[in-house]
Amino acid sequence: MRAILATGSMLLLLAGCATPPPPPPVLTPPEADARGDDALKAGHAQEALDDYLIAAKQGDMRGRVGIGQMYFTGIGVVKDFAEASVWLTPPAEAGDKKAQYILGQMNDTGGSGVVQNRKAAFAWYTKAAAQGESGAAYALGRAYNFGMGVTTDYREALRWYTTAANAGNSDAITAIGVLYAEGRGVSQSFKLALGQFQKAADMGNGEAMRRIGNLYFDGDGVPHNDTIAYDWMRKAAAAGNQDAARRLATRALPEN
C-alpha cells in the first residue's frame, strides 16, 4: 500500500513539474494585417478588427489604417468619424496616402463627430493625390470645379480630373465629359463630351450612361432620338443611377 501511495505521489509531483504549453506566438504586424485583410474580405469583421489591433498595438501604421477605415465605413463597428480620425491621423501625418484620402473624405462631408471642413479636406486630398491616390485626385478636381475649400478654377479641375482619369477613375472621365458638354475650362464640344461619356460607360459608370441618354434626348452632338435615349437611361438605372431611375419613372425632360 505504501509503495502504491509513494508511486501516486511521485506521479502527481512529476505532473506538477511538467512544463506548461508555450503561449501561441504573437503575429508580426505584416502577418496580422494580412490576416485582417483576409478576414474583412470574407465578411468576418470582428476577426479583422482583432487582427488589426494586434498590429496597431505593436506600433504598426497599416493596422491603424485598417481600424480607421472600419470606423469610417461602419463595417463591423458603429460608424464613427471621430473615432476613425483618432486611428487615421497618425498614419496620415506619417505620409500614408490611404489615411490622408479618408481624412479628406470625412472632412469633406462632415458627420459622425467630425465637423465639415472643406479647407482641411482639400489639404488632405492634396497630400494624398501627390502620392498617386486617384480618388484624391478626382476629389481635387471636384473641389476646383465647384469651389469647395478652394477658389473655383475649371482648368485646375480639368488637370486633376485628367490625372484621376489616367489612373482609370471612371467618375473623373465622366466629369471631363461634363466640362466639355458645358464648356467650362475648355471649348464646348458635345463630340468630345460623348467620347468621354462613352469611355466611362464602357467601364460601367451609370452617370456616364445617363449623360449619353441626355445628349440623345436633347439632340446635342447627336441626332435627337428618344428610343436610344431611353435605352441609355435603362442601362444607367440598371447600373444603379438614381437620377436615371427617376427619369424613367416620370418620363420628364432631362435635366443636366
Secondary structure, 3 states (H helix, E strand, C coil): CHHHHHHHHHHHHHHHCCCCCCCCCCCCHHHHHHHHHHHHHCCCHHHHHHHHHHHHCCCCHHHHHHHHHHHHHCCCCCCCHHHHHHHHHHHHHCCCHHHHHHHHHHHHHCECCECCCHHHHHHHHHHHHCCCCHHHHHHHHHHHHHCCCCCCCHHHHHHHHHHHHHCCCHHHHHHHHHHHHHCCCCCCCHHHHHHHHHHHHHCCCHHHHHHHHHHHHHCCCCCCCHHHHHHHHHHHHHCCCHHHHHHHHHCCCCCC
